[in-house]
Amino acid sequence: DDKEPVQGRQCLRGLVNEWHGFYGWIMPANPRDVDVKQLLARHQHKLYVMRRDVQAGLELEPGMEVCFSFYADDMGLGATDVRQAGGE
């Protein structure tokens, strides 16, 4: 598991774009950091999310606003520590 946190553990906000029960995609809301923006642009502004990276008991739905950290690995960018926005 070679996940490398991007921007430490700062919480970003975004919307669930797709959710398929065990995996999906999150579109981050307007990150301010230029390096983060460039990194996201190379990955279609989407972060992959797996069920195990979502807060226990939270059921994601398309359009839901979430707060998360994200990482880069050899597969691309992913969201982790995903929770409902406003509940952080």
Biotite code that builds the C-alpha atoms (Angstrom):
import biotite.structure as struc

atoms = struc.array([
    struc.Atom([0.000, 0.000, 0.000], chain_id="A", res_id=1, res_name="ASP", atom_name="CA", element="C"),
    struc.Atom([2.103, 2.908, -1.299], chain_id="A", res_id=2, res_name="ASP", atom_name="CA", element="C"),
    struc.Atom([-0.360, 5.757, -0.770], chain_id="A", res_id=3, res_name="LYS", atom_name="CA", element="C"),
    struc.Atom([1.394, 9.114, -0.553], chain_id="A", res_id=4, res_name="GLU", atom_name="CA", element="C"),
    struc.Atom([-0.751, 11.862, 1.055], chain_id="A", res_id=5, res_name="PRO", atom_name="CA", element="C"),
    struc.Atom([-1.068, 15.026, -1.027], chain_id="A", res_id=6, res_name="VAL", atom_name="CA", element="C"),
    struc.Atom([-1.076, 18.291, 0.929], chain_id="A", res_id=7, res_name="GLN", atom_name="CA", element="C"),
    struc.Atom([-0.753, 16.446, 4.233], chain_id="A", res_id=8, res_name="GLY", atom_name="CA", element="C"),
    struc.Atom([-4.094, 15.599, 5.751], chain_id="A", res_id=9, res_name="ARG", atom_name="CA", element="C"),
    struc.Atom([-5.896, 18.803, 4.871], chain_id="A", res_id=10, res_name="GLN", atom_name="CA", element="C"),
    struc.Atom([-9.613, 18.394, 4.350], chain_id="A", res_id=11, res_name="CYS", atom_name="CA", element="C"),
    struc.Atom([-10.907, 19.205, 0.897], chain_id="A", res_id=12, res_name="LEU", atom_name="CA", element="C"),
    struc.Atom([-14.555, 19.454, -0.046], chain_id="A", res_id=13, res_name="ARG", atom_name="CA", element="C"),
    struc.Atom([-16.174, 18.028, -3.126], chain_id="A", res_id=14, res_name="GLY", atom_name="CA", element="C"),
    struc.Atom([-19.184, 16.279, -4.575], chain_id="A", res_id=15, res_name="LEU", atom_name="CA", element="C"),
    struc.Atom([-19.719, 12.585, -5.148], chain_id="A", res_id=16, res_name="VAL", atom_name="CA", element="C"),
    struc.Atom([-19.835, 12.310, -8.936], chain_id="A", res_id=17, res_name="ASN", atom_name="CA", element="C"),
    struc.Atom([-20.543, 8.566, -9.218], chain_id="A", res_id=18, res_name="GLU", atom_name="CA", element="C"),
    struc.Atom([-21.116, 5.835, -6.646], chain_id="A", res_id=19, res_name="TRP", atom_name="CA", element="C"),
    struc.Atom([-21.422, 2.133, -7.457], chain_id="A", res_id=20, res_name="HIS", atom_name="CA", element="C"),
    struc.Atom([-21.779, 0.645, -3.969], chain_id="A", res_id=21, res_name="GLY", atom_name="CA", element="C"),
    struc.Atom([-18.112, -0.251, -3.485], chain_id="A", res_id=22, res_name="PHE", atom_name="CA", element="C"),
    struc.Atom([-16.301, 2.424, -5.480], chain_id="A", res_id=23, res_name="TYR", atom_name="CA", element="C"),
    struc.Atom([-16.899, 5.714, -7.202], chain_id="A", res_id=24, res_name="GLY", atom_name="CA", element="C"),
    struc.Atom([-15.546, 9.154, -8.075], chain_id="A", res_id=25, res_name="TRP", atom_name="CA", element="C"),
    struc.Atom([-15.425, 12.474, -6.227], chain_id="A", res_id=26, res_name="ILE", atom_name="CA", element="C"),
    struc.Atom([-14.996, 15.836, -7.946], chain_id="A", res_id=27, res_name="MET", atom_name="CA", element="C"),
    struc.Atom([-13.155, 18.233, -5.613], chain_id="A", res_id=28, res_name="PRO", atom_name="CA", element="C"),
    struc.Atom([-14.599, 21.718, -5.214], chain_id="A", res_id=29, res_name="ALA", atom_name="CA", element="C"),
    struc.Atom([-12.248, 24.490, -6.336], chain_id="A", res_id=30, res_name="ASN", atom_name="CA", element="C"),
    struc.Atom([-8.964, 23.757, -4.518], chain_id="A", res_id=31, res_name="PRO", atom_name="CA", element="C"),
    struc.Atom([-6.948, 26.939, -3.930], chain_id="A", res_id=32, res_name="ARG", atom_name="CA", element="C"),
    struc.Atom([-3.461, 25.415, -4.175], chain_id="A", res_id=33, res_name="ASP", atom_name="CA", element="C"),
    struc.Atom([-2.008, 25.745, -7.703], chain_id="A", res_id=34, res_name="VAL", atom_name="CA", element="C"),
    struc.Atom([-0.036, 22.479, -7.450], chain_id="A", res_id=35, res_name="ASP", atom_name="CA", element="C"),
    struc.Atom([-3.186, 20.593, -6.408], chain_id="A", res_id=36, res_name="VAL", atom_name="CA", element="C"),
    struc.Atom([-5.136, 22.156, -9.299], chain_id="A", res_id=37, res_name="LYS", atom_name="CA", element="C"),
    struc.Atom([-2.482, 21.049, -11.795], chain_id="A", res_id=38, res_name="GLN", atom_name="CA", element="C"),
    struc.Atom([-2.369, 17.536, -10.354], chain_id="A", res_id=39, res_name="LEU", atom_name="CA", element="C"),
    struc.Atom([-6.168, 17.234, -10.538], chain_id="A", res_id=40, res_name="LEU", atom_name="CA", element="C"),
    struc.Atom([-6.217, 18.560, -14.106], chain_id="A", res_id=41, res_name="ALA", atom_name="CA", element="C"),
    struc.Atom([-4.007, 15.643, -15.159], chain_id="A", res_id=42, res_name="ARG", atom_name="CA", element="C"),
    struc.Atom([-6.627, 13.259, -13.720], chain_id="A", res_id=43, res_name="HIS", atom_name="CA", element="C"),
    struc.Atom([-9.825, 14.767, -15.189], chain_id="A", res_id=44, res_name="GLN", atom_name="CA", element="C"),
    struc.Atom([-10.520, 16.564, -11.871], chain_id="A", res_id=45, res_name="HIS", atom_name="CA", element="C"),
    struc.Atom([-11.776, 13.296, -10.356], chain_id="A", res_id=46, res_name="LYS", atom_name="CA", element="C"),
    struc.Atom([-10.599, 11.247, -7.393], chain_id="A", res_id=47, res_name="LEU", atom_name="CA", element="C"),
    struc.Atom([-11.232, 7.523, -7.112], chain_id="A", res_id=48, res_name="TYR", atom_name="CA", element="C"),
    struc.Atom([-12.810, 6.407, -3.835], chain_id="A", res_id=49, res_name="VAL", atom_name="CA", element="C"),
    struc.Atom([-13.185, 2.894, -2.439], chain_id="A", res_id=50, res_name="MET", atom_name="CA", element="C"),
    struc.Atom([-15.728, 1.799, 0.170], chain_id="A", res_id=51, res_name="ARG", atom_name="CA", element="C"),
    struc.Atom([-12.968, 1.171, 2.741], chain_id="A", res_id=52, res_name="ARG", atom_name="CA", element="C"),
    struc.Atom([-11.970, 4.863, 2.541], chain_id="A", res_id=53, res_name="ASP", atom_name="CA", element="C"),
    struc.Atom([-15.471, 6.076, 3.483], chain_id="A", res_id=54, res_name="VAL", atom_name="CA", element="C"),
    struc.Atom([-16.482, 6.766, 7.101], chain_id="A", res_id=55, res_name="GLN", atom_name="CA", element="C"),
    struc.Atom([-18.205, 3.715, 8.619], chain_id="A", res_id=56, res_name="ALA", atom_name="CA", element="C"),
    struc.Atom([-21.974, 3.913, 8.260], chain_id="A", res_id=57, res_name="GLY", atom_name="CA", element="C"),
    struc.Atom([-21.935, 6.648, 5.594], chain_id="A", res_id=58, res_name="LEU", atom_name="CA", element="C"),
    struc.Atom([-23.722, 5.746, 2.369], chain_id="A", res_id=59, res_name="GLU", atom_name="CA", element="C"),
    struc.Atom([-22.475, 7.867, -0.500], chain_id="A", res_id=60, res_name="LEU", atom_name="CA", element="C"),
    struc.Atom([-24.865, 9.137, -3.170], chain_id="A", res_id=61, res_name="GLU", atom_name="CA", element="C"),
    struc.Atom([-24.212, 11.152, -6.324], chain_id="A", res_id=62, res_name="PRO", atom_name="CA", element="C"),
    struc.Atom([-24.428, 14.867, -5.537], chain_id="A", res_id=63, res_name="GLY", atom_name="CA", element="C"),
    struc.Atom([-23.583, 14.433, -1.830], chain_id="A", res_id=64, res_name="MET", atom_name="CA", element="C"),
    struc.Atom([-21.121, 17.007, -0.475], chain_id="A", res_id=65, res_name="GLU", atom_name="CA", element="C"),
    struc.Atom([-18.187, 15.351, 1.256], chain_id="A", res_id=66, res_name="VAL", atom_name="CA", element="C"),
    struc.Atom([-14.954, 16.278, 3.016], chain_id="A", res_id=67, res_name="CYS", atom_name="CA", element="C"),
    struc.Atom([-11.841, 14.140, 2.437], chain_id="A", res_id=68, res_name="PHE", atom_name="CA", element="C"),
    struc.Atom([-8.076, 13.901, 2.222], chain_id="A", res_id=69, res_name="SER", atom_name="CA", element="C"),
    struc.Atom([-6.465, 12.593, -0.915], chain_id="A", res_id=70, res_name="PHE", atom_name="CA", element="C"),
    struc.Atom([-3.427, 10.648, -1.969], chain_id="A", res_id=71, res_name="TYR", atom_name="CA", element="C"),
    struc.Atom([-1.421, 9.726, -5.042], chain_id="A", res_id=72, res_name="ALA", atom_name="CA", element="C"),
    struc.Atom([-0.304, 6.177, -5.785], chain_id="A", res_id=73, res_name="ASP", atom_name="CA", element="C"),
    struc.Atom([0.837, 4.235, -8.833], chain_id="A", res_id=74, res_name="ASP", atom_name="CA", element="C"),
    struc.Atom([-2.780, 4.016, -10.024], chain_id="A", res_id=75, res_name="MET", atom_name="CA", element="C"),
    struc.Atom([-3.506, 7.765, -9.847], chain_id="A", res_id=76, res_name="GLY", atom_name="CA", element="C"),
    struc.Atom([-5.336, 9.919, -7.295], chain_id="A", res_id=77, res_name="LEU", atom_name="CA", element="C"),
    struc.Atom([-7.695, 8.674, -4.614], chain_id="A", res_id=78, res_name="GLY", atom_name="CA", element="C"),
    struc.Atom([-9.819, 10.055, -1.801], chain_id="A", res_id=79, res_name="ALA", atom_name="CA", element="C"),
    struc.Atom([-9.497, 8.768, 1.757], chain_id="A", res_id=80, res_name="THR", atom_name="CA", element="C"),
    struc.Atom([-11.059, 9.585, 5.140], chain_id="A", res_id=81, res_name="ASP", atom_name="CA", element="C"),
    struc.Atom([-14.255, 10.497, 3.271], chain_id="A", res_id=82, res_name="VAL", atom_name="CA", element="C"),
    struc.Atom([-17.050, 11.895, 5.458], chain_id="A", res_id=83, res_name="ARG", atom_name="CA", element="C"),
    struc.Atom([-20.142, 14.000, 4.968], chain_id="A", res_id=84, res_name="GLN", atom_name="CA", element="C"),
    struc.Atom([-19.348, 17.711, 4.775], chain_id="A", res_id=85, res_name="ALA", atom_name="CA", element="C"),
    struc.Atom([-20.468, 19.605, 7.841], chain_id="A", res_id=86, res_name="GLY", atom_name="CA", element="C"),
    struc.Atom([-19.809, 16.622, 10.084], chain_id="A", res_id=87, res_name="GLY", atom_name="CA", element="C"),
    struc.Atom([-16.072, 17.051, 10.362], chain_id="A", res_id=88, res_name="GLU", atom_name="CA", element="C"),
])
